[in-house]
Amino acid sequence: MDAIYKSVFLLSLLCFIHGEIHQNREKASEPHRIAIIGGGIGGAATAYFLQQLTDGSALIDVYESGRVGGRLATVPFAGEYYETGGSVIEASNAYMQQFVDELGLSHSTDCPASAGLYNGSEWVFKTSDWQMLTLAKLLWRYGWDAYTLQSITEDMLNKFSRIYSEQRKGNAYKDTEALLRAMDQSFPALTKVTTREYLTNMGLHPRIVDELVTAVTLCNYGQTPDIHAFVGAIALAGAGSNLWSVRGGNRQVPELLLTKARAALLHRHVSVVAAVADPHTKQSFYQVTSVEASNDTPGLYTEGSNALYKHHQLEDEEIRTQDYDVVIIATPLTADKSDIKFVNTTTKKRDFPGTFERITATFVEGRIRNEAFKLPASDSIDEILSVNPALVYNSIGLLHGVDEDESAEDGRCSKQSKAVYKLFSPQPLTKEQLKLIFSEINATKVVDWRAYPHYDIKSEEHQQKPAMFELEPGLYHLNAVEWVGSAMEMSAIAAKNVALLAIKHLTGDESAGAMAQLRDEL
Ligand SMILES: Cc1cc2nc3c(=O)[nH]c(=O)nc-3n(C[C@H](O)[C@H](O)[C@H](O)COP(=O)(O)OP(=O)(O)OC[C@H]3O[C@@H](n4cnc5c(N)ncnc54)[C@H](O)[C@@H]3O)c2cc1C
């Protein structure tokens, strides 16, 4: 009897093992099913990198409840289109450059503009038409601090660029601290001090921090130099002279990346991400539940895509659930930005503390009221940067439309026919406030954003732990990166990072990603 039991047991074991092997083989030959939630630059870049890493074999669904591009958007105004969200890209931003090259897009560069730092009652600094004079004025007001500030920013940009070679090797990071450490050992500590503390410790005089640095952080992040020193450095890099945008609008980059990645774009709002354990294989997968997006701003639908979703969709069904091997969340998850619920995952809502800063972009076609800024009637200034957080605006800038040709044939900048300004402010501006700033107003338009994280480095959560890219194996959060810095290139770097994490998880091979890169280079 004993022998019979043993034989039966052995037989069942063999059957079980055979079944497992069979299922695993089937699994191995099946294409990976991946959901990306969010069709901004982050989600679109993730789709692009994933297709590169899987040689185009992955089935990728991108859920976008609003417009493709997210915080990259243009608005029609006064007969032109203008950037209203993410506008400028730093020259050393390698991924944005790579995308523009591969997608056949081109740069539009900013013309040198006159700019001034205003505190509400006087100009603390104004540029001149002559570069040499501007330089002399900078030295006069800030001494060598101006040069030191530039050197600090350049040094950080050089160290920052190391991430590209690390990612080429296939290295991926589970949290923001590890990502920063890969750039430079000293970088994680920068998120624990304010920009003000860091720069004064580096020997800079408080005057340059209160004026020049404040103008830059207010303009780029709507916050004072009390933001942490890493994001402060990103703000400073974004105020340099080597900046560009995409001719025709930055939002073309995510739109075209999705097409290139052959991702299926679903104009749906994701409400639930649930982890499910397969009772047979014991492997877990994810179910994404979504509803048709309700607003009137349909995204773009790519043709000829590797649509996984369309094979399963049922007509006239409002709520739908779809299975995936991996889910990548490419949108912020703070309570003010997201209502996605997690079921059976180790992730909880409280894992995403913090809030996003409100920034209002007001477009005005009109004429600046010179006397309000103590400017002679004959004078004009293209960019007014506030150094005083109590003012109703953070910045006022003369704009060029995304399609306008900014430089004349002789290489000199031409003046556009209409004067259109963009004001960034923490609150919507009233008509009365606008009338104090403009002597003539022909048209206005307002775009309200939850723009970037409120970098409250004194908060308990911020002090405790870095933000996680890997919420659990198979579930990733790209926008963790925004807590160290919010910018297009940061989203692109995070996109490559989560794509690498996902591919290592799906293949069970820690060196995955490096091999794909090696092939690229051969
Ligand atoms: C006013 C402003 C000015 C800026 N200026 C610059 C600049 O000059 N340079 C720079 O580099 N950066 C700038 N930035 C920052 C930059 O725009 C962002 O860091 C970047 O665009 C973020 O991209 P993302 O794809 O990570 O997120 P998002 O662009 O926010 O994309 C997330 C997408 O997910 C979608 N989504 C959210 N929830 C769901 C859901 N449940 N289901 C389906 N879809 C969902 C949203 O509709 C959105 O389209 C600026 C941002 C703002 C707002």
The ligand as an ORCA input file, in Angstrom:
! r2SCAN-3c Opt
* xyz 0 1
  C       2.567     76.053    -15.023
  C       3.681     75.045    -15.140
  C       4.922     75.445    -15.611
  C       5.956     74.508    -15.733
  N       7.147     74.885    -16.295
  C       8.079     73.950    -16.589
  C       9.209     74.267    -17.385
  O       9.369     75.392    -17.862
  N      10.116     73.273    -17.632
  C       9.942     71.991    -17.174
  O      10.799     71.124    -17.448
  N       8.856     71.665    -16.439
  C       7.916     72.599    -16.154
  N       6.789     72.258    -15.461
  C       6.687     70.908    -14.892
  C       6.335     69.871    -15.960
  O       5.321     70.364    -16.790
  C       5.874     68.597    -15.273
  O       6.862     68.186    -14.338
  C       5.670     67.448    -16.252
  O       4.953     67.877    -17.377
  C       4.943     66.321    -15.539
  O       4.615     65.328    -16.484
  P       3.956     63.947    -16.026
  O       3.684     63.180    -17.243
  O       4.845     63.328    -15.022
  O       2.604     64.358    -15.281
  P       1.297     65.008    -15.938
  O       1.681     65.889    -17.063
  O       0.530     65.607    -14.823
  O       0.516     63.771    -16.543
  C      -0.335     62.955    -15.785
  C      -1.524     62.593    -16.652
  O      -2.279     61.591    -15.977
  C      -3.655     61.816    -16.229
  N      -4.396     61.166    -15.135
  C      -4.395     61.519    -13.830
  N      -5.168     60.669    -13.110
  C      -5.668     59.766    -13.997
  C      -6.543     58.640    -13.857
  N      -7.037     58.278    -12.668
  N      -6.869     57.932    -14.964
  C      -6.364     58.280    -16.183
  N      -5.530     59.344    -16.359
  C      -5.186     60.068    -15.282
  C      -3.779     63.334    -16.236
  O      -4.919     63.738    -16.971
  C      -2.472     63.758    -16.890
  O      -2.612     63.966    -18.275
  C       5.744     73.164    -15.332
  C       4.485     72.772    -14.858
  C       3.458     73.695    -14.776
  C       2.104     73.239    -14.312
*
